Amino acid sequence: MGRSSGGSAVSVAQLSGLGSMARLAPLTLTAPAAWSTAWTISAFTPVVSLYEDRRASFGSVGKSAVQLFDLFSTARGAPGTTLYVNIASGNDTTGTGASGAPFQSIHKAVTAANTAGQPATVFVAAGDYPRANNPSNGGAVLPTVDLALIATGGRVKTGAYDAFAAPTADATFTNCYSFAVATMNRVLDRANLDRFGNAVELTNVVTAAQCNVRPGSWALVAGTLYINRADAAAVTNVNTRVLRSGTATIKATAPVSLFVGGQFAGDGFDLEGGSSAACLTYAPATVPAAMKAVVADGCSFRYAGGTGETGASGVAINSVHGLAALFNCAADANATDGFNVHNSTAPTAATHVVTVNCSASNNGRAPGVSCNGWTTHENVVGLDVAGVYRANRGGTMRSINTSVSWLAGSRAEGDMGDLASGGTLIGTALRVDDSARYWCDRVAVDMPAGTLAIHAATAGSAIFTRAMPPSRAPAAGAGTIGTY
């Protein structure tokens, strides 16, 4: 299944164009001894290399996303079942999933793979797959076999939104366009992007009358959705995204291996919305005999949760017995966290997470508190390589419980704290609580006055640094702050 690295590789020749801002020879970093002891995956030990750059470094872990996944599953490299999906030419009634007779809905292919009972690859043609065609059919279809979802021919957009018929202007509230909707999370203005490159969110108001006098707002009243765009344009699927609550996008509760990525460079999945914990949710309740892997490459996870569900993250991994690995992924504008990893649904699992060249920006919406770009919990073993985490709310990188994490070339900046949402935290770049520990190797922090660069909050917590440049913001806390 010929496949490039999904955009994961940057050549030295390309880096040379960056001049003195970038280190043109990679550094091979030595893992902290205590972190290495906690790492228990025998099939893979990260070998971390880093090209340093003052703006954003670039890193690797010795294997690509597909190489890592193939260590744990045959679903991508040698599947027992291969299926095809095409939103434009497929048919869920007459289609068989063959290349010449594709399904129209991704969840139809997942159902067929489950029925076949073998590790499966599903090739998904580029296009827009709304809620009715998404991988989980809103949460009703979950994989029970190892599964590789492969985007082909470009980007696959899918999520918790409907393909609605263009509404007409409301007869009473004439600045609004209205139509019937049962549940809601958010409304997005797809025609306008914020400074992070994400769609601007419309403001939720209580009544249709309020919506009518406030451009850039929406209201859900007794099953009718009212939208008043800031530009006064008619509401269409092209310029407006309506994200529903009570639905899932990609979700797994069985202990399977899962790959989400592209066939060639530039191909991948863009997930928009989701309420069952995240855009991508993995939470088995049992521990399999062999380790599994959840791998995403070149994907984005945005806009999970909202007014209907306030606790959703971009990616929520819980109790993967083995490895969660994300390469070149973005998790932005989610209700709580960008990347969130737990080990609580099956706590005897050995849960490890690796994020490489990922980013998470502008996560956290009221009333959520402690909204992080990257976070680990319980006894998770974490590694972030060259991640960029910006403008989150409540500790841009924060870990708790007994988790141990190695941050290599990461960048944390502009955390806004959670005081505005009723929390207690000022802006903090790096924070650990309980007995969690961070080892920060060449980590860059950029925080303004009145915030914290490093916070080892409790007596048992610790943050150790190595070759870390000084920050304008201070370090504080009752825990240990030192070097290694």
C-alpha positions in Angstrom: 0.0 0.0 0.0 2.4 2.6 -1.2 2.4 5.5 1.2 4.6 8.4 2.0 5.2 9.7 5.5 2.1 11.8 5.4 4.1 15.0 5.4 6.1 13.9 8.4 9.5 14.4 6.8 11.4 17.7 6.3 14.7 17.6 4.5 17.9 19.3 5.7 17.8 21.2 2.4 14.4 22.6 3.3 15.6 23.5 6.8 18.7 25.3 5.4 16.3 27.9 4.1 15.6 28.9 7.7 19.1 30.2 8.1 20.5 30.8 11.6 17.0 30.2 13.2 17.3 26.5 12.8 19.9 23.8 13.8 20.7 22.0 10.6 22.2 18.9 12.2 19.9 16.8 14.4 20.5 16.3 18.1 20.0 12.8 19.4 18.6 13.3 22.9 19.2 11.0 25.9 16.1 9.8 27.7 15.8 10.5 31.4 16.7 7.4 33.4 13.5 7.4 35.5 11.4 7.9 32.4 13.1 5.0 30.6 12.4 2.8 33.6 8.7 3.6 33.3 8.6 2.8 29.6 7.4 -0.8 29.2 6.8 -1.3 25.5 9.4 -3.9 24.4 8.5 -3.6 20.7 9.4 0.1 20.5 11.8 2.4 22.4 11.8 6.0 21.1 15.0 7.3 19.7 14.5 11.1 19.9 16.1 13.4 17.4 15.6 17.1 17.3 16.2 19.9 14.8 16.1 22.9 17.0 14.3 26.1 15.8 13.5 29.2 17.8 10.0 29.3 16.3 9.2 25.6 16.4 11.5 22.6 16.5 11.1 19.5 14.4 11.6 16.0 15.9 11.4 12.3 15.3 11.3 9.2 17.4 13.1 6.7 15.1 10.0 5.4 13.4 7.2 6.9 11.3 3.6 6.7 12.2 2.9 3.8 9.8 6.0 1.9 10.9 4.8 2.2 14.5 1.3 1.0 13.8 2.6 -1.9 11.8 4.5 -3.2 14.9 1.1 -3.8 16.6 -1.3 -4.7 13.8 -1.7 -6.0 10.2 -4.7 -3.7 9.6 -2.8 -1.3 7.4 0.1 -3.3 5.9 -1.6 -6.7 5.4 -5.3 -6.4 6.0 -7.7 -9.3 5.9 -10.4 -7.0 4.5 -10.1 -3.9 2.3 -13.0 -1.6 1.7 -13.7 1.7 -0.1 -15.8 4.7 0.6 -16.7 7.6 -1.6 -19.2 10.3 -0.6 -19.6 11.4 -4.2 -20.0 8.1 -6.0 -20.7 5.6 -3.3 -24.0 4.1 -2.3 -24.9 2.6 1.0 -27.7 0.5 -0.5 -26.2 -1.0 -3.6 -22.5 -0.5 -2.7 -20.5 -3.5 -1.6 -17.4 -1.7 -0.4 -15.4 -2.9 -3.4 -13.3 -0.3 -5.3 -15.8 -0.2 -8.1 -18.8 -0.2 -5.8 -17.9 1.9 -2.8 -20.0 2.7 0.2 -21.1 6.3 0.7 -20.8 6.3 4.5 -17.6 5.5 6.4 -19.7 3.8 9.1 -21.0 1.3 6.5 -17.4 0.2 5.9 -16.7 -0.1 9.6 -19.8 -2.3 10.0 -18.7 -4.5 7.1 -15.2 -4.8 8.6 -16.7 -5.8 11.9 -18.9 -8.4 10.2 -15.8 -9.8 8.3 -14.0 -10.2 11.7 -10.5 -9.5 10.3 -8.1 -6.6 10.5 -9.3 -4.1 7.9 -8.2 -1.1 5.8 -10.9 1.4 4.7 -9.9 3.8 1.9 -11.9 7.0 2.2 -12.0 9.3 -0.8 -11.5 13.0 -0.1 -14.7 14.9 0.5 -17.1 16.1 3.2 -18.7 13.4 5.3 -21.3 14.9 7.6 -22.8 13.3 10.7 -24.9 10.8 8.8 -21.9 9.5 6.9 -19.2 9.8 9.6 -17.2 6.8 10.9 -19.4 6.1 13.9 -22.9 7.1 12.6 -23.1 9.5 15.5 -21.9 6.9 18.0 -23.9 3.8 16.9 -21.1 2.0 15.0 -17.9 1.2 16.8 -15.0 -0.9 15.5 -14.6 -4.4 17.0 -11.6 -5.3 14.8 -8.2 -3.6 14.1 -9.0 -0.8 11.7 -7.0 1.5 9.4 -8.9 4.5 8.1 -6.9 5.9 5.1 -7.8 9.1 3.4 -7.1 9.1 -0.3 -6.9 12.0 -2.8 -6.8 14.8 -0.3 -8.5 15.7 2.9 -11.5 13.9 4.4 -13.6 16.2 6.5 -16.0 14.5 8.9 -17.6 15.2 12.2 -20.7 16.0 14.2 -22.4 18.4 11.7 -25.3 18.0 9.4 -25.6 18.7 5.7 -28.6 21.0 6.2 -30.8 22.5 3.4 -30.2 26.2 3.1 -32.7 28.0 5.3 -34.7 31.1 4.5 -34.8 34.3 6.5 -37.0 34.0 9.5 -40.4 35.7 9.1 -40.4 37.3 12.6 -36.7 37.8 13.4 -35.7 39.0 10.0 -31.9 39.3 10.6 -31.8 35.6 11.3 -32.0 32.4 9.3 -33.9 29.6 11.0 -34.6 25.9 10.7 -35.5 23.0 13.0 -32.7 21.4 15.0 -33.1 19.2 18.1 -29.7 19.6 19.8 -26.7 21.9 19.4 -23.1 22.5 20.5 -21.8 25.3 18.4 -22.1 27.3 15.2 -19.0 28.2 13.2 -18.4 30.9 10.6 -16.4 29.0 8.0 -15.8 32.1 5.9 -13.7 33.8 8.6 -10.7 32.4 10.4 -9.2 33.4 13.7 -5.4 33.9 14.4 -5.0 30.2 14.8 -6.5 29.4 11.4 -9.7 28.0 12.9 -13.3 29.0 12.0 -14.7 31.9 14.1 -17.3 30.8 16.6 -20.7 32.6 16.7 -21.8 33.6 20.2 -24.6 31.6 21.8 -27.5 33.8 23.1 -30.7 32.8 24.9 -33.5 34.1 22.8 -34.3 34.6 19.1 -34.8 38.3 19.8 -31.3 38.6 21.2 -29.9 36.8 18.2 -31.8 39.1 15.9 -30.1 42.2 17.2 -26.6 40.7 17.7 -24.7 39.9 14.4 -22.4 36.9 14.8 -24.8 35.0 17.2 -27.0 32.0 17.4 -29.9 30.7 19.6 -31.6 27.4 20.0 -35.2 28.0 21.1 -37.8 25.2 21.4 -36.2 23.1 18.6 -35.6 26.0 16.2 -32.1 27.2 15.5 -31.7 30.9 14.7 -28.4 32.2 13.1 -27.4 35.8 12.5 -24.1 35.9 10.7 -21.8 38.8 11.3 -21.7 39.6 7.6 -25.5 39.3 7.2 -25.0 36.7 4.5 -27.5 34.0 3.9 -26.7 30.8 5.9 -25.4 27.9 3.8 -23.3 24.7 4.4 -20.5 26.5 2.6 -20.2 29.4 5.0 -21.7 28.0 8.2 -21.0 24.8 10.2 -23.7 23.6 12.6 -22.2 21.2 15.2 -24.6 18.9 16.9 -24.5 17.6 20.5 -25.1 14.0 21.5 -23.0 12.5 18.7 -19.6 11.0 18.1 -17.2 11.1 15.2 -14.5 8.4 15.7 -15.0 6.3 18.8 -13.7 2.9 20.0 -14.6 1.1 23.2 -13.2 -2.3 22.3 -9.4 -2.9 22.7 -8.5 -2.7 19.0 -5.7 -1.1 17.2 -6.7 2.0 15.2 -4.9 4.0 12.5 -6.2 7.3 11.2 -4.2 8.9 8.4 -3.6 9.4 4.7 -2.3 7.4 1.8 0.1 10.0 0.5 1.5 13.3 1.7 -1.2 15.9 2.3 -4.0 13.3 2.7 -5.6 13.0 6.1 -8.7 13.5 8.2 -10.1 16.7 9.6 -12.5 15.9 12.4 -14.9 18.7 13.4 -17.0 18.3 16.5 -17.8 15.4 18.7 -19.3 14.9 22.1 -18.5 11.4 23.4 -15.5 12.7 25.2 -13.7 14.0 22.0 -13.5 14.1 18.2 -11.4 10.9 18.6 -12.3 8.8 21.6 -10.6 5.6 22.6 -11.7 4.1 25.9 -11.8 0.3 26.2 -12.9 -1.3 29.5 -10.8 -4.4 29.2 -7.1 -5.1 28.7 -6.2 -7.3 25.7 -3.7 -10.1 25.8 -1.4 -8.2 23.4 -0.6 -4.6 23.3 -2.5 -2.3 20.9 -1.8 1.0 19.1 -3.9 4.0 18.4 -2.0 6.1 15.7 -3.0 9.2 13.9 -0.9 10.9 11.2 -1.5 14.3 9.6 -4.9 14.8 11.1 -6.8 17.6 12.9 -9.3 17.4 15.8 -11.2 20.6 16.3 -14.4 22.1 17.9 -15.3 19.1 20.1 -18.1 19.9 22.7 -19.8 23.2 23.2 -22.9 24.5 24.9 -24.5 21.1 24.8 -21.5 19.2 26.2 -18.8 21.1 28.0 -16.3 18.3 28.7 -15.1 17.2 25.2 -11.5 17.2 24.0 -9.9 17.0 20.6 -8.3 13.6 21.3 -9.3 11.5 24.4 -7.3 8.3 24.9 -8.1 6.2 27.9 -6.5 2.8 28.8 -4.9 1.9 25.6 -2.8 -1.1 26.6 0.2 -0.2 24.5 0.7 3.0 22.6 -1.2 6.1 21.5 1.0 7.9 18.9 0.1 11.1 17.1 2.3 12.6 14.4 1.8 16.0 12.8 -1.7 16.4 14.3 -3.5 19.5 15.5 -6.1 19.7 18.3 -7.6 23.2 18.5 -10.6 25.1 19.8 -12.0 22.2 21.8 -14.3 22.6 24.9 -11.6 21.3 27.3 -8.3 19.8 26.3 -6.4 19.3 23.0 -4.7 16.0 23.7 -6.0 14.2 26.9 -4.7 10.8 28.0 -6.0 8.7 30.9 -5.6 5.2 32.3 -8.8 4.8 34.2 -11.4 2.7 32.3 -9.0 -0.3 32.4 -6.4 0.8 35.0 -4.3 -2.3 34.7 -3.4 -1.3 31.1 0.1 -0.1 30.4 -0.7 3.2 28.7 1.9 5.2 26.8 1.5 8.3 24.6 3.8 9.8 22.1 3.1 13.0 20.3 5.5 14.2 17.5 5.4 17.6 15.8 1.8 18.2 17.1 0.1 21.3 18.1 -2.9 22.4 20.3 -4.2 25.9 20.4 -7.0 27.9 22.0 -8.6 25.0 23.9 -11.0 25.6 26.8 -14.4 27.1 26.8 -16.4 28.2 29.9 -17.5 26.7 32.2 -14.5 24.3 31.7 -11.5 24.8 34.0 -7.9 23.4 33.8 -8.2 23.2 30.0 -4.9 22.0 28.6 -3.2 21.6 25.3 -1.5 18.4 26.3 -2.3 16.5 29.5 -1.7 13.0 31.1 -3.2 11.4 34.1 -3.0 8.3 36.4 0.2 6.3 35.6 0.4 7.2 31.9 3.9 7.4 30.5 4.1 10.4 28.1 6.5 11.8 25.5 6.1 15.0 23.5 8.6 15.8 20.8 8.6 19.2 19.2 5.0 20.0 20.1 3.7 23.6 19.9 1.0 24.4 22.5 -0.5 27.9 22.5 -3.1 30.0 24.2 -4.9 27.3 26.2 -6.7 27.9 29.5 -5.4 26.4 32.7 -1.9 25.0 32.2 -0.9 24.6 28.5 1.0 21.4 29.4 -0.3 19.9 32.6 -0.1 16.4 34.2 -1.3 14.9 37.4 -1.4 11.7 39.6 1.6 9.5 39.1 2.2 10.2 35.4 5.7 10.7 34.1 6.5 12.6 30.9 9.5 13.6 28.8 9.1 16.8 26.9 11.7 17.1 24.2 11.9 20.3 22.2 8.3 21.3 23.1 7.1 24.9 23.1 4.4 26.2 25.4 3.2 29.8 25.2 0.5 32.2 26.0 -1.6 30.2 28.4 -4.5 32.3 29.6 -5.4 30.5 32.8 -9.0 29.6 33.8 -10.0 32.5 36.1 -12.4 33.8 33.5 -14.2 30.4 33.6 -14.5 30.3 37.4 -11.2 28.4 38.0 -8.3 29.2 40.2 -5.3 29.1 37.8 -3.4 32.0 36.4 -1.7 31.4 33.0 0.9 28.6 33.3 3.0 27.0 30.6 4.1 23.8 32.4 2.4 22.4 35.5 2.5 19.1 37.4 0.3 18.1 40.4 0.2 15.2 42.9 3.4 13.2 42.2 3.5 13.7 38.5 7.0 14.4 37.0 8.2 16.3 33.9 11.6 16.1 32.3 12.0 19.1 30.0 14.8 18.9 27.5 15.3 22.0 25.4 11.7 23.1 26.1 10.9 26.7 25.2 8.4 28.8 27.2 7.0 32.2 26.2 4.7 33.7 28.9 3.8 37.3 29.7 4.1 39.1 33.1 1.8 37.9 35.8 1.9 34.3 34.8 4.1 31.2 35.5 6.5 29.4 33.3 6.9 26.3 35.5 4.7 25.3 38.4 5.4 22.1 40.5 2.2 22.7 42.4 2.3 20.0 45.1 5.0 18.7 47.4 5.3 15.3 45.6 5.5 16.8 42.1 8.7 17.6 40.2 9.9 19.4 37.1 13.4 18.8 35.9 15.0 20.8 33.1 18.0 20.4 30.7 19.3 22.9 28.2 16.1 24.9 28.7 16.4 28.6 27.9 15.3 31.1 30.6 11.8 32.5 30.6 10.5 35.9 31.4 7.9 34.3 33.7 9.0 32.7 37.0 8.9 29.2 38.3 7.0 28.4 41.5 5.4 25.7 43.6 5.7 23.4 46.6 7.3 20.6 44.6 10.8 20.0 43.2 12.2 22.2 40.5 15.6 21.3 39.3 17.9 20.2 36.5 19.0 16.8 35.2 
